[in-house]
Amino acid sequence: MLPPMSVLAPFRQLTRLQRHTFVAAFLGWTLDSLDFFILIFCVPAIAGEFHTKASAVMGAVFMTQAFRPVGALLFGMLADRYGRRPVLMANILSFSAIELACAFAPSLAALLALRALFGLAMGGEWGVGAALAFETLPKRDAGRSQVFCRRATRWVRFWPRPPSRFSSTG
């Protein structure tokens, strides 16, 4: 096993801007994963709130995933035209506001529409965040940092979960 210092050495060699960019990209991908899993865990509760089947609520997951490529294309073009940083900041503000609005959706139709918008914004965050990280980080560390950030999904999967009606322990 490698000593702990050798694992952190590349991170310590980064400049302040590079470290901030890496941490921002990692947190963006982590929060995206967290949102996905929270939505999955809340499907039964949302279905109960809207008096519908869980399968109808799963449409929210579909809408989010279906609109992500569109968001990546749209925000990627905006980032090429106006710069990565301002577009990424607008992106993060938009998906944060949309995520908050999802909590107050008055109907399933409104939730589906909000999740489609959220997919647009989140798709932009992935692409623009990755491009900004690749442009900012040293070439020798860019690939390794992207792999690490993409693994954020695995970190979120193992966070403690609330008991579920569908689990054997809940």
C-alpha positions in Angstrom: 0.0 0.0 0.0 1.2 3.5 -0.8 2.0 5.9 2.0 -0.7 8.6 2.4 1.7 11.4 1.5 2.2 10.0 -2.0 -1.5 10.0 -2.7 -1.9 13.7 -1.8 1.3 14.8 -3.4 -0.2 15.7 -6.9 -3.0 17.7 -5.2 -0.5 19.7 -3.1 1.6 20.6 -6.3 -1.4 22.4 -7.8 -1.8 26.1 -7.7 -4.6 27.7 -5.7 -6.7 28.2 -8.9 -6.1 24.6 -10.0 -7.1 23.2 -6.6 -10.3 25.3 -6.5 -11.2 24.2 -10.0 -10.6 20.5 -9.1 -12.6 20.8 -5.9 -15.5 22.6 -7.7 -15.6 19.9 -10.4 -15.5 17.2 -7.8 -18.3 18.8 -5.8 -20.4 19.4 -8.9 -20.3 15.7 -9.9 -20.8 14.6 -6.2 -23.9 16.8 -5.9 -25.2 15.5 -9.2 -24.9 12.0 -7.9 -26.4 12.9 -4.6 -29.4 14.4 -6.4 -29.9 11.3 -8.5 -29.9 9.0 -5.5 -32.1 11.2 -3.3 -34.7 11.3 -6.1 -34.6 7.5 -6.4 -35.0 7.1 -2.6 -37.9 9.5 -2.5 -39.9 7.9 -5.4 -42.4 6.2 -3.0 -42.9 9.3 -1.0 -43.4 11.5 -4.1 -45.8 8.9 -5.6 -47.8 9.1 -2.3 -47.9 12.9 -2.3 -49.2 13.0 -5.9 -51.5 10.0 -5.5 -49.9 8.1 -8.4 -47.8 5.0 -9.1 -44.1 5.0 -8.4 -43.6 4.1 -12.1 -45.1 7.5 -13.1 -42.7 9.3 -10.7 -39.8 7.5 -12.4 -40.6 9.6 -15.4 -38.8 12.4 -13.4 -35.6 10.3 -13.5 -36.1 9.7 -17.2 -36.6 13.4 -18.0 -33.5 14.4 -16.1 -31.4 11.8 -17.9 -32.9 12.5 -21.3 -32.3 16.2 -21.3 -28.7 16.0 -20.0 -27.2 15.6 -23.5 -29.2 18.6 -24.7 -27.9 20.7 -21.8 -24.4 19.6 -22.5 -24.7 20.7 -26.1 -26.5 24.0 -25.3 -24.2 25.1 -22.4 -21.1 23.9 -24.2 -21.9 26.2 -27.1 -22.6 29.0 -24.6 -19.3 28.3 -22.9 -17.4 28.4 -26.2 -18.9 31.8 -26.9 -18.9 33.5 -23.5 -16.3 31.6 -21.5 -16.4 28.5 -19.3 -16.3 30.2 -15.9 -19.3 32.6 -16.3 -21.4 29.9 -18.0 -20.5 27.3 -15.3 -21.5 29.8 -12.6 -24.8 30.5 -14.3 -25.2 26.8 -14.7 -24.7 26.1 -11.0 -27.1 28.8 -10.0 -29.8 27.5 -12.4 -29.7 23.9 -11.4 -29.7 25.0 -7.7 -32.8 27.1 -8.2 -34.5 24.4 -10.2 -33.7 21.8 -7.6 -35.2 24.0 -5.0 -38.3 24.5 -7.2 -38.7 20.7 -7.5 -39.3 20.5 -3.8 -42.3 22.8 -4.2 -43.8 21.3 -7.4 -47.6 21.4 -7.1 -48.2 18.4 -9.4 -46.5 15.5 -11.1 -46.6 17.4 -14.4 -44.8 20.4 -12.9 -42.2 18.0 -11.3 -41.6 16.4 -14.7 -41.1 19.7 -16.4 -38.8 20.9 -13.7 -36.8 17.7 -13.9 -36.4 18.2 -17.6 -35.0 21.8 -17.0 -32.8 20.3 -14.2 -31.5 17.8 -16.8 -30.6 20.7 -19.1 -28.7 22.5 -16.4 -27.0 19.4 -15.0 -25.9 18.3 -18.4 -24.2 21.6 -18.9 -22.5 21.3 -15.5 -20.9 18.1 -16.4 -19.5 19.2 -19.8 -18.5 22.7 -18.9 -17.0 21.6 -15.6 -15.0 18.9 -17.3 -13.7 21.3 -20.0 -12.8 23.9 -17.4 -11.0 21.3 -15.3 -9.1 20.0 -18.4 -8.1 23.5 -19.4 -7.0 24.5 -15.9 -5.2 21.4 -14.5 -1.7 20.4 -15.6 -1.7 18.1 -18.6 -0.1 15.3 -16.6 -2.9 15.3 -13.9 -5.9 16.1 -16.1 -6.9 12.5 -16.9 -6.3 11.2 -13.4 -8.4 14.1 -11.9 -11.3 13.4 -14.3 -11.3 9.7 -13.3 -11.3 10.7 -9.6 -14.2 13.2 -10.2 -16.2 10.7 -12.1 -15.9 8.3 -9.2 -17.9 10.8 -7.1 -20.9 8.6 -7.9 -19.4 5.7 -6.0 -18.8 7.9 -2.9 -22.4 9.0 -2.8 -23.8 5.4 -3.2 -22.3 4.4 0.1 -23.6 7.2 2.2 -26.1 6.2 4.8 -29.6 5.8 3.5 -32.9 6.3 5.2 -34.9 3.1 5.7 -37.1 2.2 2.8 -40.4 0.4 2.5 -38.7 -1.8 0.0 -35.7 -2.8 2.1 -35.6 -5.8 4.4 -34.3 -3.8 7.3 -36.6 -0.8 6.9 
